[in-house]
């Protein structure tokens, strides 16, 4: 999965695996999470969001199953 650097105070990188619909988020703390069954369109909206952290909290956090990768 290719990770993209993002300009955010909470998120440092995001990536998406289209084959498994998995969203990976690397937080500025160094924590890495995978979120499952995420639509590719949501990933694209996250990339375009003016505030990645606000978008994450509103549309992703506590809405998708996830696991800690690191």
N, CA, C and O atoms as a DFTB+ gen file, in Angstrom:
280 C
 N C O
     1  1       0.847      -1.175       0.000
     2  2       0.000       0.000       0.000
     3  2       0.892       1.238       0.000
     4  3       1.802       1.372       0.818
     5  1       0.609       2.127      -0.928
     6  2       1.365       3.376      -1.009
     7  2       0.775       4.383      -0.026
     8  3      -0.432       4.627      -0.015
     9  1       1.636       4.956       0.789
    10  2       1.208       5.971       1.750
    11  2       1.531       7.357       1.209
    12  3       2.586       7.578       0.615
    13  1       0.614       8.274       1.421
    14  2       0.812       9.661       0.982
    15  2       0.959      10.558       2.201
    16  3       0.203      10.445       3.166
    17  1       1.926      11.436       2.147
    18  2       2.074      12.438       3.201
    19  2       0.925      13.432       3.101
    20  3       0.526      13.834       2.008
    21  1       0.401      13.820       4.256
    22  2      -0.682      14.801       4.269
    23  2      -0.331      15.930       5.231
    24  3       0.430      15.753       6.182
    25  1      -0.902      17.078       4.955
    26  2      -0.681      18.252       5.791
    27  2      -1.774      18.278       6.860
    28  3      -2.906      18.683       6.595
    29  1      -1.420      17.842       8.067
    30  2      -2.388      17.753       9.152
    31  2      -1.649      17.761      10.481
    32  3      -0.511      17.301      10.572
    33  1      -2.296      18.283      11.499
    34  2      -1.673      18.259      12.829
    35  2      -1.897      16.918      13.520
    36  3      -1.231      16.628      14.513
    37  1      -2.820      16.090      13.019
    38  2      -3.110      14.789      13.630
    39  2      -2.664      13.597      12.797
    40  3      -2.246      12.581      13.352
    41  1      -2.745      13.702      11.479
    42  2      -2.418      12.607      10.578
    43  2      -1.152      12.959       9.811
    44  3      -0.993      14.092       9.357
    45  1      -0.255      11.999       9.666
    46  2       0.958      12.293       8.896
    47  2       0.941      11.626       7.530
    48  3       1.481      12.171       6.568
    49  1       0.314      10.427       7.433
    50  2       0.242       9.729       6.154
    51  2      -1.070       8.960       6.068
    52  3      -1.616       8.523       7.081
    53  1      -1.567       8.802       4.842
    54  2      -2.735       7.958       4.621
    55  2      -2.523       7.145       3.345
    56  3      -1.831       7.575       2.422
    57  1      -3.130       5.970       3.318
    58  2      -3.057       5.122       2.142
    59  2      -4.315       4.296       2.031
    60  3      -5.076       4.165       2.989
    61  1      -4.530       3.731       0.834
    62  2      -5.743       2.952       0.601
    63  2      -5.405       1.758      -0.271
    64  3      -4.738       1.896      -1.296
    65  1      -5.869       0.582       0.141
    66  2      -5.720      -0.638      -0.652
    67  2      -7.061      -0.935      -1.300
    68  3      -8.003      -1.359      -0.631
    69  1      -7.141      -0.712      -2.603
    70  2      -8.403      -0.865      -3.318
    71  2      -8.869      -2.330      -3.355
    72  3     -10.069      -2.593      -3.434
    73  1      -7.935      -3.274      -3.297
    74  2      -8.300      -4.701      -3.352
    75  2      -9.013      -5.158      -2.092
    76  3      -9.882      -6.028      -2.144
    77  1      -8.644      -4.570      -0.956
    78  2      -9.233      -5.002       0.316
    79  2     -10.100      -3.919       0.964
    80  3     -10.664      -4.133       2.037
    81  1     -10.204      -2.758       0.312
    82  2     -10.946      -1.615       0.873
    83  2     -10.468      -1.275       2.284
    84  3     -11.261      -1.057       3.200
    85  1      -9.142      -1.240       2.424
    86  2      -8.520      -0.937       3.705
    87  2      -7.865       0.440       3.648
    88  3      -7.067       0.734       2.757
    89  1      -8.217       1.261       4.606
    90  2      -7.626       2.590       4.759
    91  2      -6.590       2.519       5.862
    92  3      -6.892       2.079       6.972
    93  1      -5.382       2.945       5.573
    94  2      -4.327       2.998       6.595
    95  2      -4.059       4.454       6.930
    96  3      -3.888       5.296       6.048
    97  1      -4.026       4.727       8.218
    98  2      -3.718       6.076       8.695
    99  2      -2.530       6.005       9.644
   100  3      -2.523       5.230      10.600
   101  1      -1.531       6.825       9.362
   102  2      -0.388       6.993      10.252
   103  2      -0.584       8.331      10.947
   104  3      -0.628       9.382      10.307
   105  1      -0.700       8.273      12.251
   106  2      -0.918       9.482      13.032
   107  2       0.413      10.143      13.374
   108  3       1.462       9.503      13.314
   109  1       0.368      11.406      13.726
   110  2       1.591      12.134      14.060
   111  2       2.254      11.561      15.303
   112  3       3.438      11.804      15.538
   113  1       1.511      10.805      16.101
   114  2       2.073      10.153      17.288
   115  2       2.928       8.941      16.919
   116  3       3.672       8.418      17.748
   117  1       2.812       8.498      15.655
   118  2       3.516       7.301      15.206
   119  2       2.626       6.068      15.169
   120  3       3.014       5.039      14.616
   121  1       1.443       6.164      15.750
   122  2       0.494       5.040      15.724
   123  2      -0.003       4.824      14.297
   124  3      -0.242       5.779      13.558
   125  1      -0.155       3.545      13.921
   126  2      -0.635       3.186      12.586
   127  2      -1.870       2.308      12.752
   128  3      -1.840       1.308      13.468
   129  1      -2.951       2.688      12.087
   130  2      -4.206       1.949      12.156
   131  2      -4.685       1.591      10.758
   132  3      -4.534       2.371       9.818
   133  1      -5.264       0.402      10.632
   134  2      -5.972       0.012       9.425
   135  2      -7.463       0.032       9.714
   136  3      -7.914      -0.488      10.735
   137  1      -8.229       0.636       8.808
   138  2      -9.684       0.696       8.896
   139  2     -10.246      -0.122       7.749
   140  3      -9.806       0.019       6.608
   141  1     -11.226      -0.984       8.049
   142  2     -11.700      -1.975       7.082
   143  2     -13.050      -1.619       6.479
   144  3     -13.869      -0.925       7.081
   145  1     -13.251      -2.132       5.243
   146  2     -14.499      -1.943       4.497
   147  2     -14.804      -0.466       4.257
   148  3     -15.945      -0.020       4.376
   149  1     -13.757       0.274       3.918
   150  2     -13.869       1.703       3.626
   151  2     -14.030       1.876       2.117
   152  3     -13.307       1.260       1.335
   153  1     -14.959       2.697       1.726
   154  2     -15.191       2.979       0.316
   155  2     -14.071       3.869      -0.222
   156  3     -13.598       4.770       0.471
   157  1     -13.656       3.615      -1.446
   158  2     -12.582       4.412      -2.051
   159  2     -12.962       5.895      -2.118
   160  3     -12.097       6.762      -1.996
   161  1     -14.238       6.185      -2.309
   162  2     -14.686       7.576      -2.373
   163  2     -14.427       8.302      -1.051
   164  3     -14.077       9.482      -1.047
   165  1     -14.599       7.598       0.066
   166  2     -14.316       8.213       1.365
   167  2     -12.837       8.570       1.466
   168  3     -12.479       9.633       1.972
   169  1     -11.982       7.673       0.981
   170  2     -10.543       7.947       0.967
   171  2     -10.246       9.201       0.151
   172  3      -9.457      10.047       0.571
   173  1     -10.874       9.318      -1.010
   174  2     -10.646      10.491      -1.861
   175  2     -11.130      11.775      -1.183
   176  3     -10.492      12.822      -1.295
   177  1     -12.253      11.687      -0.486
   178  2     -12.755      12.850       0.250
   179  2     -11.792      13.233       1.379
   180  3     -11.569      14.415       1.640
   181  1     -11.232      12.233       2.034
   182  2     -10.255      12.504       3.090
   183  2      -9.041      13.219       2.515
   184  3      -8.542      14.174       3.111
   185  1      -8.565      12.767       1.370
   186  2      -7.426      13.423       0.724
   187  2      -7.709      14.890       0.417
   188  3      -6.814      15.729       0.514
   189  1      -8.937      15.198       0.051
   190  2      -9.298      16.553      -0.366
   191  2      -9.782      17.435       0.781
   192  3      -9.941      18.644       0.606
   193  1     -10.016      16.851       1.940
   194  2     -10.574      17.613       3.062
   195  2      -9.610      18.711       3.524
   196  3      -8.412      18.463       3.660
   197  1     -10.121      19.915       3.763
   198  2      -9.263      20.997       4.263
   199  2      -8.661      20.663       5.621
   200  3      -7.520      21.028       5.906
   201  1      -9.432      19.963       6.463
   202  2      -8.929      19.515       7.759
   203  2      -9.061      17.999       7.820
   204  3     -10.152      17.465       8.019
   205  1      -7.942      17.320       7.649
   206  2      -7.945      15.851       7.655
   207  2      -8.372      15.306       9.019
   208  3      -9.085      14.305       9.093
   209  1      -7.938      15.960      10.093
   210  2      -8.277      15.515      11.438
   211  2      -9.770      15.618      11.715
   212  3     -10.363      14.694      12.272
   213  1     -10.381      16.733      11.330
   214  2     -11.825      16.905      11.528
   215  2     -12.605      15.892      10.696
   216  3     -13.592      15.325      11.164
   217  1     -12.162      15.668       9.468
   218  2     -12.822      14.686       8.606
   219  2     -12.733      13.300       9.231
   220  3     -13.718      12.563       9.270
   221  1     -11.549      12.952       9.717
   222  2     -11.358      11.651      10.365
   223  2     -12.316      11.483      11.541
   224  3     -12.981      10.454      11.663
   225  1     -12.386      12.482      12.395
   226  2     -13.231      12.384      13.593
   227  2     -14.723      12.318      13.236
   228  3     -15.494      11.648      13.924
   229  1     -15.125      13.001      12.175
   230  2     -16.543      13.041      11.811
   231  2     -16.994      11.816      11.020
   232  3     -18.102      11.322      11.228
   233  1     -16.146      11.318      10.112
   234  2     -16.601      10.295       9.176
   235  2     -15.943       8.919       9.311
   236  3     -16.420       7.952       8.718
   237  1     -14.865       8.817      10.074
   238  2     -14.142       7.536      10.130
   239  2     -14.060       6.977      11.542
   240  3     -14.404       5.816      11.767
   241  1     -13.617       7.771      12.482
   242  2     -13.427       7.304      13.863
   243  2     -14.731       6.738      14.422
   244  3     -15.787       7.362      14.316
   245  1     -14.643       5.556      15.014
   246  2     -15.772       4.846      15.631
   247  2     -16.866       4.446      14.642
   248  3     -17.956       4.058      15.060
   249  1     -16.594       4.533      13.335
   250  2     -17.579       4.126      12.340
   251  2     -17.134       2.884      11.571
   252  3     -17.950       2.214      10.937
   253  1     -15.841       2.581      11.630
   254  2     -15.287       1.435      10.903
   255  2     -14.510       0.553      11.859
   256  3     -13.878       1.030      12.802
   257  1     -14.569      -0.744      11.598
   258  2     -13.719      -1.663      12.355
   259  2     -12.268      -1.337      12.013
   260  3     -11.940      -1.020      10.870
   261  1     -11.420      -1.422      13.014
   262  2     -10.020      -1.107      12.786
   263  2      -9.131      -1.960      13.657
   264  3      -9.587      -2.607      14.599
   265  1      -7.851      -1.952      13.327
   266  2      -6.855      -2.625      14.169
   267  2      -5.573      -1.809      14.138
   268  3      -5.255      -1.120      13.168
   269  1      -4.856      -1.923      15.245
   270  2      -3.562      -1.239      15.349
   271  2      -2.537      -2.060      14.588
   272  3      -2.395      -3.260      14.821
   273  1      -1.827      -1.415      13.683
   274  2      -0.752      -2.069      12.943
   275  2       0.558      -1.885      13.686
   276  3       1.384      -2.794      13.766
   277  1       0.730      -0.675      14.234
   278  2       1.959      -0.350      14.959
   279  2       1.665       0.694      16.000
   280  3       2.566       1.112      16.726
